[in-house]
Amino acid sequence: MTQDEMKQKVAEAALAYVEEDSIVGVGTGSTANKFIDALAGMKSRILGAVASSNATAERLAGHGIRVLDLNEALTQVPALSVYIDGADEFDAGRNLIKGGGGALTREKIVAAASRRFVCIVDETKRVDVLGAFPLPIEVIPMARELVAAEARKLGGEPRLREGFTTDNGNIILDVHGLRITDPRGMEEHLNNVPGVVTNGIFSLQGAAIVLMGTPAGVQTIG
């Protein structure tokens, strides 16, 4: 089974976590896109979806799925029923690195507004220790060098993501060379650096369930 086929299987498996007559949070990226395509088959059975990026909103709308602003959605329901999204890495504790697509801030917001976060990945994303994938940090532009200096103190090598601006109008620093043995502690530490909007460690907002595609089928973790 190819990596693309494994992504397809977990995207389809995630439909089992979508409640009828609910509002669903939807992530960003290649695996999330496969979920959106699968969700189109049951669009008449949900109230709509909240997107974590402009690209996701466009894909949802292209399938005729009603897209709601999060503020609008939370006037209709106390919380989104589920948030479905992929990850760039995950460990045994279901801590994640996300943000390869640059939507990490909105992804965290939608995850926080949801009762449950179901992460859909293929087996290549599983690691013993987070950090092989460069850690994205969304930064207010004037704080770039301040945040970069802090990343270096932590043993990382920050690199500006050239030619990229987030949907929020900010920049991304991708920090290479980290070995993240305390995901929660590092997430909190980086988020307290002035100028950081958020970083791509999802530990405080970790996955409740990871659906992992393997050549033998979909494995449920959590």
KALIN-V944685 format. One line per field, one symbol per residue. phi: phi as a letter, one per 30 degrees, with the letter a starting at -180 (. if undefined). psi: psi as a letter, one per 20 degrees, with the letter a starting at -180 (. if undefined). burial: I if it has 9 or more other C-alpha atoms within 8 Angstrom, else O. Layout:
phi=???
psi=???
burial=???
This chain:
phi=.dddddddddddddddcdddhbccdbdbkddddddedddedbddcbdlbcccadddedddddciddccdedddddcbdaddaccacadabcddidbcbjecicedddddddddcdaccccbcddddbdbdkddeddbdbdedceddddddddddjccdbdddibbddciccbccccidbcdbeddddddddcdejddacddccdcdddbcccdbedkccccj
psi=prhhhhggghghhhhiiopqkrppppaqrhhhhhgghhhhikhijqhaqpqjrhggghgghhjjpppqqghghiihqhqqhqppraqhqqahjkqqprjhijkhghghghghjqhqoopprriiipqgpqihppoqpppphijghghhhhhhhjjrnpppopkpprijjarpppoqjqonimggghggghiippipgrrjpnghlrphppopprhiapppp.
burial=OOOOOIIIIIIIIIIOOIOOOIIIIIIIIOIIIIIIIIIIOOIOOIIIIIIIIOOIIOIIIOOOIIIIOOOOIIOOOOOIIIIIIIIIIIIOOIIIIIIOOIIIIIIIOIIOOIIIIIIIIIOOIOIOIIIIIIIIIIIIOOIIOOIIOIIIOOOIIIOOIOOOIIOOOIIIIIIIIIOIOOIIOIIOOIIOIOIIIIIIIIIOOIIIIIIIIIOOOIOOOO
